[in-house]
Structure formats: C-alpha cells, structure tokens
C-alpha cells in the first residue's frame, strides 16, 4: 500500500511538472514577443529580455533551493499565482510606452524601458524557477523526473503554441490557457497527494473561474488594457492575427497606420516615403517593363510605379498575405487592385532563388525593406541576397533601395552603417551610386551609368510626364509642342531642368514657343552639389562586408538604433566593437589556467568544476538555440511561429536526455564525471558544425522540400537540448555524491544564469561582431576550456603493467 501511495504521488508530481513547463513556455513565448513590440523588435532587446527571464527563473530556483520543502502545497501556490503574474505582465508591457511618454512606433532604448521590463517579466519566471524546486522536493523521487517532466511540458506547450498562436490564441487567450493549465496541475496534485487534496481542489476552482471570467471579457480587456494603453490617441480600426503576428490598424487625423507585433509596418498615405523609394530608381531605366517591389506595397509605392506608362508587370513580394488584405479592409486602399500587379506571397530570399530557377528577368527591382536593425531584415542587405537579385536583372536592369538618412553631418554610427551597405553592394555589382534625399537612395547595376544629378531627375520626370506631390522637379509653363527636355535645356541649361511640364489651354497644339515661365522644384533644393560631394567622400572609404552569416550591417544598424534611442546600449556596442575573437579565446584560456592553479587549494574542487560545467553548458545551449533560430530565419525569412517549435524541439531533447540518463543510471553504474566531459565535447562539435549546415541549406535549400528543412532544424535544436538533458542528471548525481542535498535547485539556477549570460552575449554582441562561423568556434573554445577543467577531476589512470 505504501508503495502504491508513493507511486501515485510520483505520477501526480510528474504531471504537475509537465503542466508547470507548459505554463512557463506559454508565458515566455508570448511575453517576449510583446516586449519586442515595446522596445522596437531588435535582437538587442530580444537578448536582454530573454536574459531578464532566465535570471529571474534562476533566482527563483536558487532562493527556494535550500528551503528543503517536501510538500506539494507551495507548488499549488505557484499555479494559482502564475496567471495573475502573466496578466500583470501584459498590463505593464502594453502600458509601457504611455507611461514613458513614448508614442507608438517611436524609438525607445532598452535601458529606458528596463524598469518596465523587470517589473513585467520577473514575477512569472521567478515563480517557474521556484516551482521546479517544489516539484523536485514534492516526492522522494530524484530531480531527473522533475527536470524531464518540466521539459516535456515545455516541448508539448511549444508545439501547441506554434500551431495555435498565429491562428487562434492571442495574448489574452493565452492567459486563459495558462489558468487552465494551472488548474490541470492543481487537479493532478489534489488527486495524488493527501496533504494537497483540500487546497488543490480549492485552487482548481479559483483557476477555473478566473479562466472563465477572462475568456468572457476578452473584448473589453483588449480594448481597455491593450488598445487604450498601447495606442493612446489613435482610433483602432481593427485587429487580426496571422502566422507572423498580431496586426492592428489605427487611424489618426485621416492617416492610417498598420502595426504588427507592436511595430510600425506601414502608413497610408505615405507619399514622401513612397516617392523616394520608387522614382530615383525607376528613372535610371529608359523604359522599364517588368518591375519587382519587395515590401512597401501598403504605403503607396505600387501607385508610384504605376505612373510609368511602359510598365507591363509589377511583381509585389510580401511574406504575410494578411497585410494587403487587412490594408484593403481598413485603409480603403487595395494594393492588389491593379491588374498589372502579380502578388508573390513568399519570403523575398526564397522568391529570388526560385525566380532565378525559371529565369525570371526584371528591368527594375526596388527593395522597400526597413533598415537592417534586426537579423531578419539584415538578410536583404547581404552580399548573398544582392547576388541572387543580380541574377534576376535583365540587360540594363537596376536595383535600388532607400535606407539610413541623408544629413549635413553624419555621425560615426551612421557612417559605419552606410559604408557597410555600400561596400556590400559594390562587391556584387559593377556600378553603384548613392543619392542624398531625405534618406540615402542606393543604386546598383551592371554596365549602366547611374545618374545622381538633380538635373537628370528633373529632365527625366518631365519627359515621362510624371508629376509628384513631394519630390517635384522644376516646372516649366510653356506654350509649345517641343519635347520637355528640349525646352528645359534651352531655358535652364544642363544643371537645372524640369520635373514636369504643364501647357496652359490648347497651346500644346502650337509648335511655336510664345511664353516660358519656370517654377523651382524640390529636387534641386535637396540634391545639391555639396550634399552629393559629402556623400561621395563618405562612401569612398570601404566599410565592412555584410554577409548572411557575418551580419556586420546588422551590428552597425543596431548601434545606430541605440544611438537614436540615446541609451546606454550604444556605449556597450561601441566598446564591444574593439573586441576581436582572439581576445575572448585568450581570456577563456587565462581563466581556465587560473582555475587549474587554484585547484590544489580548493577542497571541493569536483563540486565547483561540475557547477562550472553546467553553467557553461547552459550558456552554450541557449547560444546554439539562438543560432538555430536565426539560421532558420535566414532561410525562411521569419521565425515567428517556428520560435515556439524550435524551443519545443529543444525542450523535447532536454526531456529525452534527462529521462534516458536517469534510466541508464538506475540499471548500471555510470561515470558521471567522464560523461559530463563527453557531453561538453559533443556540444562543441555541434557548435562548430552548425554554420556549414546553414550555408548548405541557404545555398541549396530552395531545391529541397520545406518540410525536410524544418525537420533538419528541429533535429539540430533537439540535439542541443539532448546534450543539456544528459548533463543535468549527471551533474546532480555528482553533486549529491559530494554531500549537496540541494543539488537540483543549485544546478537548475546556475544553468539558467549561464543561459542568461549566453543569451545577451550571443544575440547582442558575438553574432553581430563575429558572425555565425566564428561564434561557433568561440563556443567550442569555451566548451573546450570547461572540458579541461572538468577533466582535471578525473582520476589519473596508472599503468601497472610493469
């Protein structure tokens, strides 16, 4: 009977661990996405906010790790408090901008938002970290079941989120799901633990009622806590969910804006931005027939392209098909209404590769992507992408895009960024040029002389009869039938020419020029000789080459973003820019040597080495997870839903590794120290091998089925998780053997703290600075140092043959 009771309690605790993991992953994925909307979507913010989550969870584990509580009652309290902590986090995040006095879409530094981030994110992961300790102590079972159960719950929860989050579950509905999962956990404890029966059923009732209330009032809560807090001063026209995030349409004084995941995607009408994106590129070609527009279709760029009579086909490339449909519904503007527009609903990178296989050719390709302040957007500014686009250009074809900002004085951050983009463009194309408008318009072609003089644009606009609202050329009012260019050159000379011609009355039928009146245009006042000369001088010095797996433009754009936000992030990034890979490798070697020198004076050396190994493994695992997510993003263009799926695969690996090691240890003695060394070595090999895999998939993956590539990335994520899952029970057994009864809580805490350091270092500094390949080498070097330290605890093998 005692055996049955113990077995029942183990099953109940394992179920509770499963639901705890599901609660944690649901809260983590959704809240991190909401935070990205608060602080601008940069991976800098992603790394820091993920670090906040991991540190809070680690602190929760460490704080309660030494309490020795064996009752399931504290775990029930964790389930009850988790939904409240989640909803409080949403409230603080949605109201963060209004409390800080920052408008939607305005740049905000992470440092400025950090108090809000800490208040919002810390409570839920703190509860999750404490919950792990309570799960591990709820029965006499080993910690491996708690670790495996929580990881399995996170895996299943991640899979569910990946399929539901983009289509059914919004942030508030996820809160309902968290309450329901908590209720399931409390039921499991109430059914299997006598001490938890009364409190467990009471908690289940409370959580069930809370879930019903939140579900019933989601529309009201959404309006009062989301719309009013996140978009103050705007009229919300509607919201929707797509596979790539939450979309919200708002209106202010007749100008419509579209936000996705809190980030400004488009504004309509945005005449100035559309005109500068289109005309300075289109005018480089004498008669463009086939045009491709990558992004930018929601702001009016398609209308600007449509002004050219020679255009026969416009291929509009947009990853999220929800956006044009949503714009048509709420903006009163349908970007797909023109029969000349062919909608390519795919990632631009994959579009370029597939178009090349069927030999599509374009006269003009316009890239209307945002600046590469995120790794996802940086993919459209790399040498590899420019190379793909080059293959799509017809003879005399031109590619162009507007980025950065044209100023009378360029900051060091702006200079580094612009040089990087221009140098990368010049690496691929024979001819490159830059035009200083409100932004910098970069142009590239092979064998075509590119024009940047204001007079050229004036004459070209006049010849084609194009009249712009903002970027107007000098206008000539003349009674003549002579070509506009002839009149312009006669009146203004070569340096000042018209951007349009208007003939009063019926005078256009008269061949004799009777009167000429000129009106200065905007273009000539913006594209001045001095500004062109300053820009040429700035770009004459080469910059860093931007590649898929060495994203230097992303680093410079992130530094520029931090500088505009006026936060401490800029100083951190600038200091880091002076680092070289060998600095970090030498530092790791010196630290390893120091550890080995103090070994003889450290009585609990094995324990310390094991703690160090778990910390390094935690940092390496989160680093590999981030590398895999970014690698997937580089191939498919988005990882919005796949983040949850990759995390699920990672957590499944953790669960499987932990269960397998515990099961093996129960059957026969295992050398835990040697196994920890072996696991560190396996992780190092994985770190080195990721980049070659990414490169091959990026180059040839378009020829493979998408499902096969998904399976490959999920396998890589599962392998990274497997290493951590194998190591954790080995380290717990090793520490328990040295007399540490709180080994599970201690190691879980340092694992999370190591992960926090790895998340910040890799996403904020190491990948942008060193690229994917050298990041993998650095991880292998750090893991190698841990192998040396851990190997020093192994017994010396003696040769007794003599």
Order of alpha helices (4+ residues) and beta strands (2+ residues): alpha-alpha-alpha-alpha-alpha-alpha-alpha-alpha-alpha-beta-beta-beta-beta-alpha-beta-alpha-beta-alpha-beta-alpha-beta-alpha-alpha-beta-alpha-beta-beta-alpha-beta-alpha-beta-beta-alpha-alpha-alpha-alpha-alpha-alpha-alpha-alpha-alpha-alpha-alpha
